[in-house]
Amino acid sequence: MHVGIVGHGIFLPKDSLSAADLAAATGVPEDVIALKFGVKSKPVAGPEETTAFMGLAATRLALDNAGLKGSDIDLVIWCGAQHKDYPCWLAGLYVANQIGAKDAWSFDMEAMCGSMMAALDVAKALMFSHEELKTVLLVSGYRNNDFIDLTVPATRFMLDIGSGGSALVLKKNAGKNAVLSSSFRGDGSLSEMCVVPVHGTKVWPPRPEDAAKAHFVVPDEEAFKKKLTDVTMPNFYAVIRDAMRKSGFAEGAIDYLAILHFKRSSHVAVLAELGLREDQSTYLDDYGHIGQNDQVLSLELGLKAGKVKDGSRIVFVGAGLGFVWAATVIQWGPYKE
């Protein structure tokens, strides 16, 4: 038995911010933003492009790509942002209703920007253990750029965050694009080092002045940077290598790395560490970081550019604030035992 990807979709908002726009907002030179931060442009959602709207738009594209109808879906897993249309609200059930998945059940989950890989692993396990689950939809929407104040220097490392939606359709015994093994690591010591300090239950009910504080802050910037320096890259390498090992492959067998957007030097360092060429990945400098959608975006760009072909061994990899590192291996093309 195996689970394969039979459909994929990406939705990007119509509006965007350029490196020049970001330079004007931050005071950071445009060439530094474009080259060092690696953001030539990033999509930014408008008022009508809510989190669920973007996930739904991506879902419709993924269903079209799969040649399926909403009624074919048995389970909808929302793996998008916690920042949704309403608080305490299940976005997955909204999507299920909108596409006519009348017999599907749903739940929402999140591992921040590691959510797509976590959802792939959860979905695969559920499909193996529940005979009735034949076709599963993973859907994500993301606009955490709403929580970025570009005038705050301590969180400028997040200026690449934009908006978007993605979706994957999974099918049991699909005969292609098999989802193999995953690996995860977490470090809860980072859990309160970068937070939005208001609108949670620690500060409730909201106060009038909280509107001006509804953005990420780093209470101790020096400690946060040191901790990230110590743990980020080793954990990226660890989950990639572990997922490949569990999938029965040597580390050097990676054909394409679908990695989240981060600064260019980190992207280059990961490729060098893994012995990969630049054409074995896609640097998302025309898109920035759109959360748990980066890996699906990279897959679509890789397919379009001919970097991903039948037989390609793909690694989805990302990291979620808080912090969790996640990687999933996918064998693209016809399924082979």
C-alpha positions as CSV (number, residue, x, y, z in Angstrom):
1,M,0.0,0.0,0.0
2,H,1.1,3.5,-0.7
3,V,-0.2,7.1,-0.8
4,G,0.5,9.3,-3.8
5,I,0.0,13.0,-4.7
6,V,-2.5,13.1,-7.6
7,G,-3.2,16.9,-7.6
8,H,-1.5,20.1,-6.5
9,G,-2.5,23.8,-6.6
10,I,-1.0,27.2,-5.6
11,F,-2.9,30.5,-5.2
12,L,-1.0,33.8,-5.1
13,P,-2.7,37.1,-4.4
14,K,-2.9,39.7,-7.2
15,D,-1.0,42.4,-5.2
16,S,2.6,42.3,-4.1
17,L,5.4,44.3,-2.5
18,S,8.7,44.8,-4.3
19,A,12.1,45.1,-2.9
20,A,11.8,48.9,-3.4
21,D,8.5,48.9,-1.5
22,L,10.2,47.0,1.4
23,A,13.2,49.3,1.3
24,A,11.0,52.4,1.6
25,A,9.1,50.8,4.6
26,T,12.2,49.6,6.5
27,G,15.1,51.9,5.5
28,V,17.1,48.9,4.4
29,P,18.8,49.4,1.0
30,E,16.9,47.9,-1.9
31,D,19.8,45.9,-3.1
32,V,20.3,44.4,0.4
33,I,16.7,43.3,0.5
34,A,16.8,41.8,-3.0
35,L,20.2,40.1,-2.7
36,K,20.9,39.4,1.0
37,F,17.4,38.9,2.2
38,G,16.5,37.4,-1.1
39,V,13.2,39.2,-1.7
40,K,12.7,40.7,-5.1
41,S,9.0,40.6,-4.6
42,K,6.4,39.0,-2.4
43,P,2.6,38.5,-2.8
44,V,0.5,40.2,-0.2
45,A,-3.2,39.5,0.2
46,G,-5.9,42.1,0.0
47,P,-8.8,42.5,2.4
48,E,-11.0,40.1,0.4
49,E,-8.3,37.4,0.1
50,T,-8.8,35.8,3.5
51,T,-6.8,32.8,4.7
52,A,-9.6,30.4,3.9
53,F,-10.3,32.2,0.6
54,M,-6.8,31.5,-0.6
55,G,-6.8,27.9,0.6
56,L,-10.1,27.3,-1.2
57,A,-8.8,28.9,-4.4
58,A,-5.7,26.6,-4.2
59,T,-8.0,23.6,-3.5
60,R,-10.0,24.2,-6.7
61,L,-6.8,24.3,-8.7
62,A,-5.6,21.1,-7.1
63,L,-8.9,19.3,-7.8
64,D,-8.7,20.4,-11.4
65,N,-5.2,19.2,-11.6
66,A,-6.3,15.8,-10.2
67,G,-9.3,15.5,-12.4
68,L,-11.5,15.1,-9.3
69,K,-14.6,16.7,-7.8
70,G,-15.1,17.9,-4.3
71,S,-17.5,15.0,-3.7
72,D,-14.5,12.6,-4.2
73,I,-12.8,13.8,-1.0
74,D,-13.1,11.7,2.1
75,L,-11.2,13.9,4.5
76,V,-10.1,17.5,4.5
77,I,-7.0,18.5,6.6
78,W,-6.5,22.2,7.1
79,C,-2.8,22.7,7.5
80,G,-2.7,26.4,7.0
81,A,-2.2,29.2,9.5
82,Q,-3.8,29.7,12.9
83,H,-4.5,33.3,11.7
84,K,-7.8,32.5,10.0
85,D,-11.0,34.3,9.0
86,Y,-12.4,33.9,12.5
87,P,-10.9,32.9,15.9
88,C,-11.8,29.4,17.2
89,W,-13.0,28.4,13.8
90,L,-12.5,25.3,11.6
91,A,-11.3,26.4,8.1
92,G,-11.2,22.8,6.8
93,L,-14.9,22.3,7.3
94,Y,-15.6,25.6,5.5
95,V,-13.5,24.4,2.5
96,A,-15.2,21.0,2.5
97,N,-18.6,22.7,2.3
98,Q,-17.6,25.1,-0.4
99,I,-16.3,22.3,-2.7
100,G,-19.2,20.0,-2.0
101,A,-17.3,17.4,-0.1
102,K,-20.6,16.4,1.7
103,D,-19.4,13.0,3.0
104,A,-16.0,14.3,4.2
105,W,-15.0,15.0,7.7
106,S,-12.3,17.5,8.6
107,F,-9.9,18.9,11.2
108,D,-7.5,21.8,11.4
109,M,-3.8,21.3,12.5
110,E,-0.7,23.3,12.5
111,A,3.1,23.0,12.9
112,M,3.6,26.6,11.7
113,C,5.7,26.5,8.6
114,G,6.4,22.8,9.0
115,S,2.6,22.1,8.6
116,M,2.5,20.7,5.1
117,M,5.1,18.0,5.9
118,A,3.3,17.2,9.2
119,A,0.0,17.0,7.4
120,L,1.5,14.6,4.7
121,D,2.7,12.3,7.4
122,V,-0.6,12.5,9.4
123,A,-2.7,11.9,6.3
124,K,-0.6,8.9,5.2
125,A,-1.0,7.3,8.7
126,L,-4.7,7.9,8.7
127,M,-5.1,6.5,5.2
128,F,-3.2,3.4,6.2
129,S,-5.3,2.8,9.3
130,H,-8.7,3.8,8.0
131,E,-9.8,1.6,5.1
132,E,-12.6,4.1,4.1
133,L,-10.1,7.0,3.5
134,K,-9.3,6.8,-0.1
135,T,-8.8,10.4,-1.1
136,V,-7.6,13.2,1.2
137,L,-7.2,16.9,0.7
138,L,-4.5,18.9,2.4
139,V,-5.2,22.7,2.2
140,S,-3.4,25.7,3.5
141,G,-3.9,29.5,3.5
142,Y,-1.4,31.9,5.0
143,R,-1.2,35.7,5.5
144,N,1.0,36.0,8.6
145,N,2.4,39.1,7.0
146,D,-0.5,40.8,8.8
147,F,1.6,40.4,11.9
148,I,4.8,41.9,10.6
149,D,5.6,45.5,11.5
150,L,8.3,46.5,9.0
151,T,9.4,49.4,11.2
152,V,10.5,47.0,14.0
153,P,14.2,46.2,13.5
154,A,14.2,43.0,15.6
155,T,11.8,41.2,13.3
156,R,13.2,42.3,10.0
157,F,14.4,38.7,9.4
158,M,10.7,38.1,8.8
159,L,10.3,40.8,6.1
160,D,10.1,38.1,3.5
161,I,6.7,36.8,4.8
162,G,3.9,37.1,2.3
163,S,0.5,35.6,1.5
164,G,-0.8,32.6,-0.4
165,G,-2.6,29.3,-0.5
166,S,-1.7,25.7,-1.5
167,A,-3.4,22.3,-1.7
168,L,-2.5,18.7,-2.3
169,V,-4.8,15.9,-3.2
170,L,-3.6,12.5,-1.9
171,K,-4.9,9.1,-3.1
172,K,-4.4,5.7,-1.6
173,N,-2.6,3.4,-4.1
174,A,-2.4,6.2,-6.6
175,G,0.3,4.5,-8.7
176,K,2.4,7.7,-8.8
177,N,4.1,10.4,-6.8
178,A,4.5,8.3,-3.6
179,V,4.7,10.0,-0.2
180,L,7.5,8.2,1.6
181,S,9.0,8.9,5.0
182,S,9.1,12.1,7.1
183,S,11.3,13.4,10.0
184,F,10.7,16.0,12.6
185,R,12.5,17.9,15.3
186,G,11.3,20.4,17.8
187,D,12.8,22.9,20.3
188,G,10.3,24.4,22.7
189,S,12.9,26.6,24.4
190,L,12.2,29.0,21.4
191,S,8.5,29.0,22.0
192,E,8.2,32.4,23.6
193,M,11.2,34.1,22.0
194,C,9.2,35.5,19.0
195,V,5.5,36.0,19.6
196,V,2.6,38.3,19.0
197,P,2.1,39.6,22.5
198,V,-1.7,40.5,22.3
199,H,-5.0,38.9,21.2
200,G,-4.2,35.6,23.0
201,T,-5.5,34.4,26.3
202,K,-2.5,35.9,28.1
203,V,-3.9,39.3,27.4
204,W,-7.7,39.0,27.4
205,P,-10.0,40.7,26.9
206,P,-8.4,42.9,24.2
207,R,-7.7,46.5,25.1
208,P,-8.0,49.5,22.7
209,E,-4.2,50.0,22.7
210,D,-3.6,46.3,21.7
211,A,-4.4,47.1,18.1
212,A,-1.0,48.8,17.8
213,K,0.8,45.8,19.4
214,A,-0.7,43.1,17.0
215,H,2.7,42.2,15.5
216,F,5.5,39.8,16.2
217,V,8.1,41.0,18.8
218,V,11.4,39.5,20.0
219,P,11.8,40.3,23.7
220,D,15.5,39.3,23.8
221,E,16.9,39.7,20.3
222,E,20.5,38.7,21.3
223,A,19.4,35.5,22.9
224,F,17.0,34.6,20.1
225,K,19.7,35.1,17.4
226,K,22.2,33.1,19.3
227,K,19.8,30.2,19.8
228,L,18.8,30.2,16.1
229,T,22.4,30.2,15.0
230,D,23.1,27.2,17.3
231,V,20.2,25.0,16.3
232,T,18.7,26.0,12.9
233,M,21.0,24.6,10.3
234,P,21.9,21.4,12.2
235,N,18.2,20.6,12.6
236,F,17.5,21.2,8.9
237,Y,20.3,18.8,7.9
238,A,19.2,16.3,10.5
239,V,15.5,16.0,9.3
240,I,16.5,15.9,5.7
241,R,19.0,13.1,6.2
242,D,16.7,11.2,8.5
243,A,13.8,11.3,6.1
244,M,16.0,10.1,3.3
245,R,17.4,7.3,5.4
246,K,13.9,6.2,6.5
247,S,12.8,6.2,2.9
248,G,15.6,3.8,2.0
249,F,17.8,6.3,0.2
250,A,21.3,7.6,0.7
251,E,21.7,11.3,1.4
252,G,23.3,11.9,-2.0
253,A,20.2,10.5,-3.8
254,I,18.2,13.8,-3.5
255,D,17.2,15.0,-7.0
256,Y,15.2,18.1,-6.0
257,L,15.0,20.0,-2.7
258,A,11.7,21.9,-2.2
259,I,12.8,24.2,0.7
260,L,11.2,27.1,2.3
261,H,12.4,30.7,1.5
262,F,15.0,32.2,3.7
263,K,18.0,34.4,3.2
264,R,20.1,33.6,0.2
265,S,23.2,32.6,2.1
266,S,21.3,30.0,4.1
267,H,19.8,28.6,0.9
268,V,23.3,28.3,-0.6
269,A,24.7,26.8,2.6
270,V,22.0,24.0,2.6
271,L,22.7,23.1,-1.0
272,A,26.5,23.0,-0.3
273,E,26.0,20.8,2.8
274,L,23.9,18.3,0.8
275,G,26.1,18.4,-2.3
276,L,23.3,19.8,-4.5
277,R,23.6,22.1,-7.5
278,E,21.5,25.3,-7.7
279,D,19.4,23.7,-10.4
280,Q,18.3,21.0,-8.0
281,S,16.2,23.5,-6.1
282,T,14.3,26.8,-6.7
283,Y,15.2,29.9,-4.8
284,L,11.9,31.7,-4.1
285,D,13.2,35.3,-4.4
286,D,10.3,36.3,-6.6
287,Y,7.8,35.1,-3.9
288,G,9.4,35.4,-0.5
289,H,8.2,33.1,2.3
290,I,4.5,32.1,2.1
291,G,4.6,29.8,5.1
292,Q,3.6,26.2,4.7
293,N,2.9,26.8,1.1
294,D,6.6,27.2,0.0
295,Q,7.2,23.5,-0.7
296,V,4.2,23.1,-3.0
297,L,5.1,26.3,-4.8
298,S,8.7,25.0,-5.2
299,L,7.3,21.7,-6.6
300,E,5.1,23.5,-9.1
301,L,8.0,25.8,-10.2
302,G,10.3,22.7,-10.4
303,L,7.9,20.9,-12.6
304,K,7.4,23.9,-14.9
305,A,11.2,24.4,-15.2
306,G,11.8,20.7,-15.9
307,K,13.8,20.3,-12.7
308,V,11.3,17.7,-11.4
309,K,10.8,14.7,-13.6
310,D,9.5,11.1,-13.4
311,G,11.9,9.3,-11.1
312,S,12.9,12.4,-9.1
313,R,13.4,12.0,-5.4
314,I,12.1,15.1,-3.8
315,V,12.5,16.4,-0.3
316,F,10.0,18.9,1.1
317,V,11.7,20.7,4.0
318,G,10.8,23.6,6.2
319,A,10.8,25.0,9.7
320,G,8.0,26.5,11.8
321,L,8.4,29.3,14.4
322,G,8.4,27.9,17.9
323,F,10.4,25.8,16.6
324,V,9.8,22.7,14.6
325,W,11.8,21.3,11.7
326,A,10.2,19.0,9.2
327,A,11.1,17.0,6.1
328,T,9.2,14.6,3.8
329,V,10.5,12.5,0.9
330,I,8.4,12.1,-2.2
331,Q,9.2,9.7,-5.1
332,W,7.9,11.5,-8.2
333,G,6.5,9.6,-11.2
334,P,5.2,6.0,-11.5
335,Y,5.2,4.1,-8.3
336,K,7.7,1.3,-7.7
337,E,7.9,-0.9,-4.6
